[in-house]
Amino acid sequence: MPELASYSRSDVSTHNSRDSLWVINNNKIYDISSFNDAHPGGSEWLLKFGGQDVTFVMNDKDLHGHSSHAFNLLDDFLIGQIIETEKWDPYSESSDKSSSNPSTASKIGIASDKFIDPNKPIFTQIWNSNFTKEFYLEQVHIPRHTPGTAVYFENSILELLTRTPWWLVPLFWVPIIYIMYTNGLTYTDNTTMLRMFIVGAAIWPMFEYLIHRFVFHVDEYIPEGTLSQVGHFTLHGFHHFLPMDNMRLVMPPVLSSFLAVCLYTPLSFLVPAGIRHGVFCGVVTMYIVYDEVHYWLHHGFFKWNLIKKLKSYHLEHHYREYKLGFGITSDLVDRVFNTTFTSTKVHIE
């Protein structure tokens, strides 16, 4: 490893803007400019500490909690160190503080360079891999970061199908909802349609929970073998591997259409026309809300307490414990099934 460049604290302090954002942690200097928009807590939080020493901030769970994954990500941005005459030990005055020092704490789930390289086309890597199930499940749930959008397929057409901007979801589904609702009115009256729409919207939180927990997170139930890992990674593993990739935060219409067909087909046999149209429209409307909320929980910054709470809750699922916290728009169903978090939360200020 080449010797790190040395800078004074005064030098670092000049890099405090969105375009050039440096921070100091444990006497090491990190250029986090490219991570600015990807920070789970919002870019505003990073800008508050641009050019400053963030050692205590990084370790103060009451102020702004960070998981071990955050420290692993920070290593990717290392560019230098503080000059010898200005180095200091932030833990020398209190032995109690040293217990929260990530350099001395045991880390669970360390990112391995033997896993997928997010800076290269991903599908080819995982298709040609020979990971054990245990290694794959550990590594795929350790968040990484890459500037911009990662490449999944080398084929440009297939790659395009995996990228979904947030606005495509309502653009695709709102016309379908309108057509379905209008068609439903040929079978029943508007009052019944509205009531069934509300029923569909009301049952969405259960759908959200069941799909996230038992479809996206089959995790331990996937068989050994590369093929099952390819399927798992494509369905949801990618999102846990690169949770801040802004083109993979909402569901591609190809996948959501498949799930919609799986929902509507049994309804067409079991529920009368008109009623099923209303229920379907209510469910899909809430799906749009779900996908948009999910996008902005990752890439938005809001001062409303409700949104901050939802953001903290969902980031806990990504950065602390992926086996809990399956609700996105609400933690209601998690409470019912006792899958909420009991450990220290990821705080969003």
C-alpha positions as CSV (number, residue, x, y, z in Angstrom):
1,M,0.0,0.0,0.0
2,P,1.5,3.4,-1.0
3,E,2.3,5.8,1.8
4,L,-0.5,8.2,2.6
5,A,-0.2,11.9,1.9
6,S,-0.1,14.1,4.9
7,Y,-2.2,17.3,5.4
8,S,-2.6,19.8,8.2
9,R,-6.0,20.3,9.8
10,S,-6.0,23.8,8.3
11,D,-5.6,22.2,4.8
12,V,-8.5,19.9,5.4
13,S,-10.8,22.7,6.7
14,T,-10.8,24.3,3.2
15,H,-12.5,21.2,1.7
16,N,-16.0,21.9,3.1
17,S,-18.2,22.2,0.0
18,R,-20.4,19.8,-1.9
19,D,-17.8,19.6,-4.7
20,S,-14.8,19.0,-2.4
21,L,-15.8,17.4,0.9
22,W,-13.1,16.1,3.3
23,V,-13.5,14.8,6.8
24,I,-11.1,13.5,9.5
25,N,-11.7,10.4,11.5
26,N,-9.1,9.0,13.9
27,N,-6.4,11.2,12.3
28,K,-7.1,9.8,8.8
29,I,-8.5,12.0,6.0
30,Y,-11.3,10.9,3.7
31,D,-12.6,12.6,0.5
32,I,-16.3,11.8,0.6
33,S,-17.3,14.2,-2.2
34,S,-18.6,11.3,-4.4
35,F,-20.7,9.9,-1.4
36,N,-22.4,13.2,-0.8
37,D,-25.7,12.4,-2.4
38,A,-25.6,8.7,-1.4
39,H,-25.3,9.3,2.4
40,P,-28.3,7.6,4.0
41,G,-28.8,10.4,6.4
42,G,-28.9,13.0,3.6
43,S,-26.2,15.3,2.2
44,E,-27.1,18.1,4.5
45,W,-25.7,16.1,7.4
46,L,-22.4,15.6,5.7
47,L,-22.1,19.3,4.8
48,K,-22.5,20.3,8.4
49,F,-19.1,18.6,9.2
50,G,-17.2,19.3,6.0
51,G,-13.5,19.9,6.6
52,Q,-13.9,18.9,10.3
53,D,-12.9,16.1,12.6
54,V,-15.8,13.7,12.8
55,T,-14.3,11.1,15.1
56,F,-16.7,11.8,18.0
57,V,-19.6,12.2,15.6
58,M,-19.0,8.8,14.0
59,N,-18.9,7.1,17.4
60,D,-21.6,9.0,19.2
61,K,-24.7,6.7,19.0
62,D,-26.9,9.3,20.6
63,L,-26.0,12.0,18.1
64,H,-25.9,10.1,14.9
65,G,-25.5,6.3,15.1
66,H,-23.4,4.4,12.6
67,S,-23.0,0.7,12.1
68,S,-19.7,-1.1,11.4
69,H,-20.7,-1.0,7.7
70,A,-20.4,2.7,7.7
71,F,-16.8,2.5,8.9
72,N,-16.1,-0.2,6.2
73,L,-17.5,2.2,3.5
74,L,-15.4,5.0,4.9
75,D,-12.2,3.1,4.1
76,D,-13.0,3.4,0.4
77,F,-12.5,7.1,0.5
78,L,-9.2,7.3,2.4
79,I,-6.8,9.8,0.8
80,G,-4.3,10.8,3.5
81,Q,-3.5,11.4,7.2
82,I,-3.0,14.3,9.5
83,I,0.6,15.5,9.8
84,E,2.4,14.0,12.8
85,T,2.6,17.3,14.8
86,E,-1.2,17.7,14.7
87,K,-2.3,14.1,15.4
88,W,-4.1,13.4,18.6
89,D,-5.7,10.6,20.5
90,P,-9.4,11.3,20.9
91,Y,-9.8,8.5,23.4
92,S,-6.8,9.3,25.7
93,E,-8.9,11.3,28.2
94,S,-11.5,8.7,28.9
95,S,-11.2,4.9,28.9
96,D,-15.0,4.7,28.6
97,K,-15.0,6.3,25.2
98,S,-12.6,3.7,23.9
99,S,-15.3,1.0,24.1
100,S,-17.0,2.7,21.1
101,N,-13.9,3.0,19.0
102,P,-14.6,0.9,15.9
103,S,-10.9,0.1,15.5
104,T,-10.9,-1.9,18.8
105,A,-14.5,-3.2,18.6
106,S,-15.2,-6.6,17.1
107,K,-16.8,-6.3,13.7
108,I,-19.4,-8.7,12.4
109,G,-19.6,-9.0,8.6
110,I,-16.5,-7.5,7.1
111,A,-16.7,-6.8,3.3
112,S,-14.5,-9.3,1.4
113,D,-12.6,-8.4,-1.7
114,K,-13.3,-12.0,-2.8
115,F,-16.9,-11.1,-3.4
116,I,-18.4,-9.1,-6.2
117,D,-16.6,-5.9,-7.4
118,P,-19.4,-3.3,-7.8
119,N,-17.2,-1.3,-10.2
120,K,-17.4,-4.1,-12.8
121,P,-20.4,-5.6,-14.6
122,I,-22.1,-7.6,-11.8
123,F,-24.1,-10.4,-13.5
124,T,-21.1,-12.0,-15.2
125,Q,-19.2,-12.1,-11.8
126,I,-22.0,-13.8,-9.9
127,W,-22.9,-16.1,-12.8
128,N,-19.2,-17.3,-12.9
129,S,-18.9,-17.4,-9.1
130,N,-18.6,-20.4,-6.8
131,F,-19.6,-18.8,-3.4
132,T,-20.9,-21.0,-0.6
133,K,-24.4,-20.1,0.5
134,E,-23.1,-18.9,3.9
135,F,-20.5,-16.6,2.3
136,Y,-22.9,-15.2,-0.2
137,L,-25.6,-14.4,2.3
138,E,-23.2,-12.7,4.6
139,Q,-21.5,-10.6,1.9
140,V,-24.6,-9.6,-0.1
141,H,-26.1,-8.0,3.0
142,I,-23.0,-5.9,3.7
143,P,-23.8,-2.5,2.0
144,R,-21.3,-1.2,-0.5
145,H,-21.1,2.1,-2.3
146,T,-20.0,3.0,-5.8
147,P,-20.2,6.5,-7.5
148,G,-23.1,6.7,-9.9
149,T,-25.1,3.7,-11.0
150,A,-23.6,0.2,-11.1
151,V,-23.6,-1.9,-14.2
152,Y,-25.5,-5.2,-13.9
153,F,-25.6,-6.5,-17.4
154,E,-22.9,-5.9,-20.1
155,N,-25.7,-6.1,-22.7
156,S,-27.0,-2.5,-23.0
157,I,-30.7,-3.6,-23.7
158,L,-30.8,-5.9,-20.7
159,E,-29.0,-3.3,-18.6
160,L,-31.7,-0.7,-19.5
161,L,-34.4,-3.1,-18.2
162,T,-32.8,-3.1,-14.7
163,R,-32.7,0.7,-14.4
164,T,-35.8,2.3,-13.2
165,P,-36.1,6.1,-12.4
166,W,-38.5,6.9,-9.6
167,W,-41.0,8.7,-12.0
168,L,-41.4,5.7,-14.2
169,V,-43.5,3.8,-11.6
170,P,-46.5,6.3,-11.5
171,L,-46.1,7.0,-15.3
172,F,-46.5,3.2,-16.0
173,W,-49.2,2.3,-13.4
174,V,-51.5,5.3,-13.1
175,P,-53.0,4.8,-16.6
176,I,-53.5,1.1,-15.8
177,I,-55.3,2.0,-12.6
178,Y,-57.5,4.4,-14.6
179,I,-58.3,1.8,-17.2
180,M,-59.0,-0.9,-14.5
181,Y,-61.2,1.5,-12.5
182,T,-63.2,2.6,-15.5
183,N,-63.6,-1.0,-16.6
184,G,-64.8,-1.9,-13.1
185,L,-67.6,0.6,-13.3
186,T,-69.2,-1.4,-16.1
187,Y,-69.8,-4.2,-13.6
188,T,-70.8,-2.2,-10.5
189,D,-71.6,1.2,-9.2
190,N,-69.1,3.9,-8.2
191,T,-69.9,3.6,-4.4
192,T,-69.0,-0.1,-4.4
193,M,-65.9,0.6,-6.4
194,L,-64.7,3.3,-3.9
195,R,-65.4,0.9,-1.0
196,M,-63.4,-1.9,-2.7
197,F,-60.6,0.6,-3.5
198,I,-60.4,1.5,0.2
199,V,-60.3,-2.2,1.1
200,G,-57.4,-2.8,-1.4
201,A,-55.5,0.2,0.0
202,A,-56.1,-1.1,3.6
203,I,-54.7,-4.5,3.0
204,W,-51.6,-3.2,1.3
205,P,-49.5,-3.1,4.4
206,M,-49.9,-6.8,4.8
207,F,-49.0,-7.4,1.1
208,E,-45.9,-5.1,1.6
209,Y,-44.8,-7.1,4.6
210,L,-45.4,-10.6,3.1
211,I,-43.7,-9.8,-0.2
212,H,-40.7,-8.2,1.5
213,R,-40.3,-10.9,4.1
214,F,-41.3,-14.1,2.2
215,V,-40.5,-13.3,-1.4
216,F,-37.6,-10.8,-1.3
217,H,-36.0,-12.3,1.9
218,V,-36.2,-16.0,1.3
219,D,-32.5,-15.8,2.1
220,E,-31.8,-18.9,4.3
221,Y,-34.2,-21.0,2.2
222,I,-32.4,-20.6,-1.1
223,P,-30.5,-23.8,-2.1
224,E,-26.8,-24.1,-2.4
225,G,-25.5,-23.2,-5.9
226,T,-24.8,-20.3,-8.2
227,L,-28.1,-20.3,-10.0
228,S,-30.1,-19.7,-6.8
229,Q,-27.7,-16.9,-5.8
230,V,-28.2,-15.3,-9.2
231,G,-32.0,-15.4,-8.7
232,H,-31.7,-14.0,-5.2
233,F,-29.3,-11.3,-6.2
234,T,-31.4,-10.2,-9.1
235,L,-34.6,-10.1,-7.1
236,H,-33.5,-8.2,-4.0
237,G,-29.8,-9.0,-3.2
238,F,-28.6,-6.2,-5.5
239,H,-30.6,-3.6,-3.4
240,H,-28.9,-4.8,-0.2
241,F,-25.5,-4.9,-1.8
242,L,-25.8,-1.4,-3.2
243,P,-28.7,0.2,-1.2
244,M,-27.9,3.8,-2.5
245,D,-28.0,3.0,-6.2
246,N,-30.7,5.4,-7.2
247,M,-31.7,3.5,-10.4
248,R,-32.5,0.3,-8.4
249,L,-34.7,1.7,-5.6
250,V,-38.1,1.2,-7.3
251,M,-39.3,-2.0,-8.9
252,P,-38.9,-2.3,-12.7
253,P,-42.3,-2.5,-14.5
254,V,-41.3,-6.0,-15.8
255,L,-41.1,-7.4,-12.3
256,S,-44.0,-5.5,-10.8
257,S,-46.2,-6.5,-13.7
258,F,-45.3,-10.1,-13.1
259,L,-46.3,-9.8,-9.4
260,A,-49.5,-8.0,-10.4
261,V,-50.5,-10.8,-12.7
262,C,-49.8,-13.3,-9.9
263,L,-52.1,-11.2,-7.7
264,Y,-54.9,-10.6,-10.2
265,T,-55.2,-14.1,-11.7
266,P,-56.5,-15.8,-8.5
267,L,-58.7,-12.7,-7.9
268,S,-60.3,-13.2,-11.3
269,F,-61.4,-16.7,-10.3
270,L,-62.4,-16.0,-6.7
271,V,-63.8,-12.4,-6.6
272,P,-66.7,-11.0,-8.8
273,A,-65.9,-8.4,-11.4
274,G,-66.2,-4.9,-10.2
275,I,-65.2,-5.8,-6.7
276,R,-61.9,-7.3,-7.8
277,H,-61.3,-4.2,-10.0
278,G,-61.7,-1.9,-7.0
279,V,-59.5,-4.0,-4.8
280,F,-56.8,-4.3,-7.4
281,C,-56.8,-0.5,-8.0
282,G,-56.5,0.2,-4.3
283,V,-53.6,-2.3,-3.9
284,V,-51.7,-0.9,-6.9
285,T,-52.2,2.7,-5.8
286,M,-50.6,1.9,-2.5
287,Y,-47.9,0.0,-4.3
288,I,-47.0,3.3,-6.1
289,V,-47.0,5.1,-2.7
290,Y,-44.8,2.3,-1.3
291,D,-42.2,2.5,-4.1
292,E,-42.0,6.3,-4.1
293,V,-41.7,6.3,-0.3
294,H,-38.9,3.7,-0.5
295,Y,-37.0,5.8,-3.1
296,W,-37.2,9.0,-1.0
297,L,-36.3,7.2,2.2
298,H,-33.0,6.4,0.5
299,H,-32.4,9.6,-1.4
300,G,-34.5,12.2,0.3
301,F,-34.0,14.5,3.2
302,F,-37.1,15.6,5.2
303,K,-37.7,17.5,8.4
304,W,-41.0,15.9,9.1
305,N,-40.8,13.6,12.1
306,L,-42.9,10.9,10.5
307,I,-40.6,10.6,7.5
308,K,-37.5,10.8,9.6
309,K,-38.9,7.9,11.7
310,L,-39.6,5.8,8.6
311,K,-36.2,6.6,7.2
312,S,-34.4,5.5,10.4
313,Y,-36.5,2.4,10.6
314,H,-35.8,1.3,7.0
315,L,-32.1,2.1,7.2
316,E,-31.9,-0.1,10.3
317,H,-33.1,-2.9,8.0
318,H,-30.2,-2.2,5.6
319,Y,-27.4,-1.2,7.9
320,R,-28.0,-3.2,11.1
321,E,-30.3,-6.2,10.8
322,Y,-31.8,-7.4,7.5
323,K,-33.8,-10.1,9.2
324,L,-36.1,-7.5,10.9
325,G,-38.0,-4.4,9.9
326,F,-39.8,-5.5,6.7
327,G,-42.3,-2.7,6.7
328,I,-41.5,0.3,4.5
329,T,-44.5,2.6,4.7
330,S,-45.4,1.5,8.2
331,D,-44.1,-0.7,11.0
332,L,-47.6,-1.8,11.9
333,V,-47.4,-5.4,10.6
334,D,-43.9,-5.7,12.0
335,R,-45.4,-5.0,15.4
336,V,-48.0,-7.7,14.9
337,F,-45.5,-10.3,13.9
338,N,-42.8,-9.2,16.4
339,T,-40.2,-8.3,13.8
340,T,-39.4,-4.8,14.9
341,F,-35.9,-3.8,16.1
342,T,-34.9,-3.9,19.8
343,S,-31.3,-2.8,19.5
344,T,-29.9,0.7,19.1
345,K,-31.4,2.6,16.2
346,V,-29.8,4.3,13.2
347,H,-30.5,8.0,14.0
348,I,-31.5,10.4,11.3
349,E,-31.1,14.0,12.3
